[in-house]
Amino acid sequence: MFKGKNVLVMVTGSIAAYKATTLVRLLIKSGAQVRVGMTTSAQEFITSKTLSILSGQDVLTDLFIGHTSQVIHIEWARWADVIFVVPATANIIGKIANGIADDAVSATIIASSADKVIAPAMNDVMFHNPAVERNLEILKQDGWLVVEPVVGYLAEGYEASGRLPEPIDILQQADIRLRAKKGQLIGKKVVITAGGTKEALDPVRYLTNRSSGKMGYALARAAVEKGAEVKLVTTIDRENIFGVEKIIVSSTQEMFDVATHEFTDADIFIGAAAVSDFKPAKLAEHKIKKQADGGLQLTLVQNPDILKTIGFSKKDHQIVVGFAAETKEVIAYGTDKLVKKHADMLITNDVSNSDTGFSSDDNAVTILVPDQLPEALPKTTKIEIARAIITRIITLK
Ligand SMILES: Cc1cc2nc3c(=O)[nH]c(=O)nc-3n(C[C@H](O)[C@H](O)[C@H](O)COP(=O)(O)O)c2cc1C
């Protein structure tokens, strides 16, 4: 989202101003050109020198000093594709909401038609002041993307709301919400499964597989980026993704119960979990002891088939997408599975390659859709593969 973009970071006079340094570094790392503006109060908390060195640019602090031939706030306002106000004081929120432009930061913001992100940070009583709440409401109505503060340890020495989220979370949220603004999945519910299911043998052991859940998480992120409401039914608790509700499960039966329930009012189902076809016939009440003859026979029984059940229960407006992880004859098995599971799309991947598939950050897949030629997506990151898959799913509607 921010790669190649001109991003203006406006820092105001909060104790959380130091976190702007991390935000600037993360933005630069993601490929953005970054400039920084600071209010007079912000410079009481961190120096403009620090942010100037981090951004590699002079920091905007004053409208009238040093820039004789340019109307600096207009030039900066036009330059910006995105403006972040991080951290944002009650004061700057009030000024922007009411059209006040009495310093370099507020004047530049008001002169710009860039996408705008604001992250308030303040004492909890300040944050819940009716005037501050009213001003934030105005900013939301004016199209600002407000990153809500989190509950946490405040500078005043107690836990309350008003704390600035970590810069990495601000960036993730802004990235997702800015992409989702015109997303084709706004108002749609997407249910995704992820991870390898775990089939318990006894209270301490289970049978599972090598799935890391990364592909399912990437799909969840790609779906929220298009504006969807996403439920991620997963056996693996990886990172939080803004807008994605994780439901942690363990066995295939649990995943089946949650996924089929969530699917009833969903628009799209994507089964990216590596589901165990079998489970032990019985769960031992106590830890299984070493056997006298050195061996242990396990009897396995069939698990319920999540994809098939959902595929055969889908209504006309619902789309069902499955994954086939194979180690040979990938397209042939995938085509067979597409028909047998009554799916609208099947994504096949060859998990015998160690540089793609399970655990890897990359993947290479082939998309199978009934009556269409297979479409190969060459090796790239899982998030790029996920974005391509979500884009194809949207075209099925
Ligand atoms: C130590 C200290 C910490 C402050 N922290 C905050 C804060 O976190 N949030 C806030 O809204 N104001 C905070 N203030 C008050 C602002 O700095 C003050 O309202 C200032 O006028 C804001 O100016 P600015 O919006 O131009 O940066 C703090 C003040 C001091 C002295």
Ligand as a Chemical Component Dictionary entry (heavy atoms), coordinates in Angstrom:
data_LIG
# 
_chem_comp.id                   LIG 
_chem_comp.type                 NON-POLYMER 
_chem_comp.pdbx_formal_charge   0 
_chem_comp.three_letter_code    LIG 
# 
loop_
_chem_comp_atom.comp_id 
_chem_comp_atom.atom_id 
_chem_comp_atom.alt_atom_id 
_chem_comp_atom.type_symbol 
_chem_comp_atom.charge 
_chem_comp_atom.model_Cartn_x 
_chem_comp_atom.model_Cartn_y 
_chem_comp_atom.model_Cartn_z 
_chem_comp_atom.pdbx_ordinal 
LIG C1  C1  C 0 4.332  15.789 29.753 1  
LIG C2  C2  C 0 3.156  16.097 28.864 2  
LIG C3  C3  C 0 2.543  15.065 28.204 3  
LIG C4  C4  C 0 1.439  15.323 27.372 4  
LIG N1  N1  N 0 0.856  14.283 26.727 5  
LIG C5  C5  C 0 -0.228 14.527 25.959 6  
LIG C6  C6  C 0 -0.869 13.459 25.298 7  
LIG O1  O1  O 0 -0.443 12.294 25.363 8  
LIG N2  N2  N 0 -1.949 13.746 24.554 9  
LIG C7  C7  C 0 -2.454 14.999 24.430 10 
LIG O2  O2  O 0 -3.470 15.185 23.762 11 
LIG N3  N3  N 0 -1.840 16.039 25.047 12 
LIG C8  C8  C 0 -0.757 15.838 25.804 13 
LIG N4  N4  N 0 -0.149 16.877 26.429 14 
LIG C9  C9  C 0 -0.672 18.227 26.220 15 
LIG C10 C10 C 0 -0.239 18.784 24.890 16 
LIG O3  O3  O 0 1.159  18.723 24.739 17 
LIG C11 C11 C 0 -0.754 20.213 24.729 18 
LIG O4  O4  O 0 -2.161 20.189 24.644 19 
LIG C12 C12 C 0 -0.159 20.906 23.534 20 
LIG O5  O5  O 0 -0.713 22.206 23.462 21 
LIG C13 C13 C 0 -0.440 20.179 22.253 22 
LIG O6  O6  O 0 0.074  20.898 21.171 23 
LIG P1  P1  P 0 0.083  20.313 19.688 24 
LIG O7  O7  O 0 -1.247 19.695 19.439 25 
LIG O8  O8  O 0 0.301  21.509 18.836 26 
LIG O9  O9  O 0 1.217  19.368 19.602 27 
LIG C14 C14 C 0 0.954  16.646 27.225 28 
LIG C15 C15 C 0 1.620  17.681 27.881 29 
LIG C16 C16 C 0 2.696  17.413 28.688 30 
LIG C17 C17 C 0 3.366  18.562 29.390 31 
# 
loop_
_chem_comp_bond.comp_id 
_chem_comp_bond.atom_id_1 
_chem_comp_bond.atom_id_2 
_chem_comp_bond.value_order 
_chem_comp_bond.pdbx_ordinal 
LIG C1  C2  SING 1  
LIG C2  C3  SING 2  
LIG C2  C16 DOUB 3  
LIG C3  C4  DOUB 4  
LIG C4  N1  SING 5  
LIG C4  C14 SING 6  
LIG N1  C5  DOUB 7  
LIG C5  C6  SING 8  
LIG C5  C8  SING 9  
LIG C6  O1  DOUB 10 
LIG C6  N2  SING 11 
LIG N2  C7  SING 12 
LIG C7  O2  DOUB 13 
LIG C7  N3  SING 14 
LIG N3  C8  DOUB 15 
LIG C8  N4  SING 16 
LIG N4  C9  SING 17 
LIG N4  C14 SING 18 
LIG C9  C10 SING 19 
LIG C10 O3  SING 20 
LIG C10 C11 SING 21 
LIG C11 O4  SING 22 
LIG C11 C12 SING 23 
LIG C12 O5  SING 24 
LIG C12 C13 SING 25 
LIG C13 O6  SING 26 
LIG O6  P1  SING 27 
LIG P1  O7  DOUB 28 
LIG P1  O8  SING 29 
LIG P1  O9  SING 30 
LIG C14 C15 DOUB 31 
LIG C15 C16 SING 32 
LIG C16 C17 SING 33 
# 
